[in-house]
Amino acid sequence: MKYYDLHTHSTYSDGVCSPKELLDLAKKEGLAGISITDHDSIFGLPEGIKYASQIGLELITGVEIQAYGPEILGYFIDIKSPELNALLEDNQKKKQEHLKRKIDGLIDLNIDIDFQEVSDYAKERSYHQTMIPHIAMIMVEKGYGRSIQDVFDKYLNKVKVRLETEPTRAKKVIETIRIAGGVSVLPHPWLLRTEQKDNIENYIIKLTKYGLAGIETRGSIPDNLKEESHDLIERIRVVCKKQDLVETSGSDFHGPSTHKDCFLGKPKSSEEIVKELERRRE
């Protein structure tokens, strides 16, 4: 049986491994392949596609796109799609504005940090975009928290930011992934907003009408959410069966030691799941 990790991140977003390093690690772990699903970025995929063919692994083209509320995973996408690239470019602009305003909010809380410092930090560590987790990394180094999650809980999640630009709706994201020849999956539902989790059945049905093909029901769940997530996942599985949605698995791997108990390929998806996702591209 072949297995794949369908949720990984490289230095082209907020992972610590390059695409090549991710693929080398996947081979070491005995996986048949992975999908690199960087946040609002597909720039690492050409490098990954070329290297995967050299070492005999399969790379499923992927991306994780921020929408208003959830993030949406796209698989088997055409990375040359004009519509997809336009959406990602627009999202990147929004994310930079969001990051700047988040830093302004931290400064108001007397946190010693500025945008240029975060940008330089990311570049020095070979990241190809500057993101919120890089703020957390700096804050941990400065002693504002014990871990990245600790910093998010204490500060970053409490700084609310409202942008003047219209947020990207989930419907548009799913439609754009379809136009790019891909298939859409809802990742880590345990991280959805409280109101979405409370009405998870209706929320999933709405996304399904837009074209959602699957939901990630096995992944890396934070310790503080594990207990409450058990019942949520069971409810989601019931809806998946009723709506004929594919249940997927992925580690959401960002790199060694970045997230506690998060390892490449744990959990992983079977070849049957991958084939079913590919079949649903039509």
N, C-alpha and C positions, 0 to 999 in steps of 0.2 A: 504494500500500500504506500502510495506517495502522499507526502504532507507538505503543506505550505503555511507560511505566516503571512496573513493578508493585511497586516497593519503595522508598518514600520516607518521610522523617520530618519532622515539623514541630515548631514550638515547643510543641505539646501533648505532646511527649515530649522527645527530646534533639536535635531538628533546630534549625538556627538561622533557618530561614525560616518565616513564618506560612503557613497554607494558601493564602492569596491570593498570596503571593510565590512559592510553589512552582508554582502554576498559571500565573502570569505567566511564570515561567522556562520552564515546559513549552511554552507557546505560542511563546515566543521560539526554542526549540529545534526547533520544528516537529512536536511530538508531538500525537497525536490526543487523548491523555488520560493520566492517571496514577492510581495508587492510593496514597492516603495511608495508610500502615500504621504508625501510631504504637504505641509499646510499651505494651501493656495499657491503651490509651486510645482512645476513639472520639469524644471531646469536640470535636475539631477538624473532624469530618466535616460537621456542619450548615453551618458557615461555608464549607467547601470546596464542598459541593454547590450552595449558593446562588450562589457566585461563578463556579463552573464553567459554570453555565447562562447567566450573564451574558456570558461571553467566548467561548462556543461550544466549550468543551472538555468531555470526558467525565471524570467522576470516578467511579472504581470504589470503592465503599465497602470499606475494608480495615482490618486490625488485625494487629499482631504480638504474639502472646501467649506469655509465658514459661511453659514446662512444666518438669518435672523432667528436665533433660538438654538437650533442644532448645528452640528457639522454633518456633512454628507460625504461619504466615501464614493469615489468613482473608480471602477475597474475596467480594463480593456479599452481604455480611451485612446483616441487618435491624438497624439501630442501636437500635431500640426493643425488641429481644428481651429479656425479663426475665431469661432464663437467662444470656445473654451478659453483660448488665450486672452481674449478681450475681457471675459469675466474675471479671470485670475488677475489681470493687470489692474482692473478696477478694485478688486478686493485688496490688493496690495497697497494701493493708495489709501484706502479706508483704514487699513490696519496700522499704517504709519501714523496717521492722524490720531487714531485711538491710542497708540503707544505714547505719543507725545502728551496727550491729555491725561493719560494714566500717570505719567511721570510728574506732571503738574500737580496732580492730586496727592502724590506721595510727598512732594516738596511742601505742600500745605500741612502735611502731618509731621513736618520737620525731619524727613528722611533725606540724608545727604546723598543726592543722586541727580544726574542731569542727562539729557538726551544724547549729547556728544559722547559722554562716558559710556553709555550703553552701546552706542553704535561702534565705538572703538573696541570695546570688549568683544563684541561679536566678530568683528573683522579679524582681530588678533588671533582668534580661535578658529579661523577658517570657516565661519558660518557665512552662508550666502544671503541671508536676510536677518534683520534685527527684529526680535520678537519679545513678547512679554516674559517668557521664561528666562530670557537673558537678564532682565531686571532682577528677577528672583535670585539668579545665580550670584549676581553682584551683592545683593543684600545679604545673602548667606555668608559670603566672604567678609562682609563688613560687620557681621555679628548681629543682624536684625532678626535672625531665626536660626533654628537648628538644621533645617532642611528646606528644600524648595517648597514642599507642601506646607510646611510651617509658615513660611513667608506669605504664601498665598492666603492661608487661613487668617493670619494676623493682620495683613495689610492689603494685599492686592485685590482680594475679593471684596473688600470693603470700600474701595475707591470706585465709585460708579461714574461711568463716562457716557455721555450722550453726544452723538455726532449729528451734524446738520445734514449730512448726506443720507439719502434713502438707503436703508439696509437691504442687503441681497436676500430675497425671499427664497425659502426652501423650494418652492415650485420652480423658480427660475433655475436654481442650481441643478435640480433633477432633470429638467428639460434640456439644459445645456449639456449635461453629461450624456444624455440620450443622443443629441445632435452630434456629439463627438464619437458616437459609436459605442458608448460605454453603458454600464449598468450601475445603478445606485444602491448603496447600502447605508443604513443608519448605524453609526458606531456608538459604542459605550452609552447606551440609553440610561444607565445609572447616573450619568452626569447631566442629564436634562434638567431644566428648571422644574421647581416643585410643582407648579401648576400643570406642566406637561406630564409629569410622572403620575400625578393624581388622576389625570384623565387619559392615561396611556392608551387605552383601547381606541378611543375616538381620535387621538392624535395620530396613531399608526394608520388607521383607516384613511385619514385625510392625506397622509403622505403617500399611501398606496395609490390613491386616486391620481396623484401627480405622476406616478410611475416608479415608486420605490420598489425594489426587487427583493430586498433582504434586510435583516437586522443582525447586528453583532450581539449574540447572547452569551458568549464566553469571552472574557478578556481580563485585563488587570484592573481589579476593583480596589479602590483605596480602602484601607482598614476601617475608616469611620463610616463607610457606606455599605460594607459587606452584609451586615445583619438586615438592614432595611431593603437591600437590593435582592435578597433571595425571593421574597414574595413578588417583587416587581418583575423579575425575570420569568417567573412562572406564569404571571399574567400575560407577559409578552409572548411566551411560547404558545399559549392558547390562541392568541390573535394570529400568530404566524401560521398556525395550522388552518384557521378559518379563512385567512386571506391568501393562502398559498404563497407565503414568503419564505425565502431561503434563510436558514439560521447559519450564521458564519462565526468564525473564531479568529482572534488576532491578539497579539501581545501588546500592541501600542508601544513597541520597543523604541526607546530614545537613546539607548546606550547603556553600557555597564555603569551601575551605581547611581544612575540619574533618578530612578524610581525604585523604591523598595519592592522586592519580590517580583520584579518585572524582568523576564528573560526572553530572548529571541526564541520563537517557536513554542512558547508556553503561554496560552494554549495555541493550538494549530488547527488548520482546516484540512480536511481530507481532499483527495483528488476528485471525489464525487461532487463535493460542494463547489469546487473550482469549475468543474465542467458544467454544473447546473447554472452557475452564474453566467458563464460564457454563452450558454444556450439561450438565456433570457435577454441577450442583447437585442434580439430582433423585435 
